[in-house]
């Protein structure tokens, strides 16, 4: 790995995702769980940010709020300058299809669809013609090393193969914010490195990337590491080492 100078990329100054004093409380009264407490975080274009912390620290909640999958109890979440709290459910769904790619911890592939159909789905839902959506899906499957899986169903794939397909689905189209929740959880170290290299490449190409991981090995691919504990950011550090060039 070699040092990466974020100032050398003018796109790095453009904030894609912004959380301002965001809190998320589940439940009420004595049983209330404060998943996040006044968290503020910017993720810029061209930047890969890793989020680390113990189980229950709020990492997945942070990703869900950044991607509009959940709404904060208080505070503001913006994606490309759009305040998510002002969007309807339909508006949020459209933003996620067009601007946000999400790699879920449990992958969320649709069992009845082949790999290429799973990857095509967000594009088709956004009105892209089937032929074009398929072409884009096949291209991104090739990019993640899963081109030979196009016609397989999820049950016919290994955990690592399903992970690649899930990442392809997150990458397809012009996604400017990529969110990945433990994207290396079901794969070995070698494939894990390849996955982080893919995400690193998208950041270097101008996307904003936010990755939850518990592995320092993978956090080392990031420009910056944010540490969560009990729903609060307790530390943030630049890694100084990112892409393998």
Secondary structure by P-SEA (a helix, b strand, c coil): ccccccccccccccccbbbcbbbbbccccccccccccbbbbbbcccbbbbbbbcccccaaaaaaaaaccccccbbbbbccccccccccaaaaaaaaaccbbbbcccccccccccaaaaaaaaaaaacccaaaaaaaaaaaaaaaccccccccccccccaaaaaaaaaaaaacccccbbbbccccccccaaaaaaaaaaaaaaaaabbbbbbbbccccccccccbbbbbccccccccccccccccc
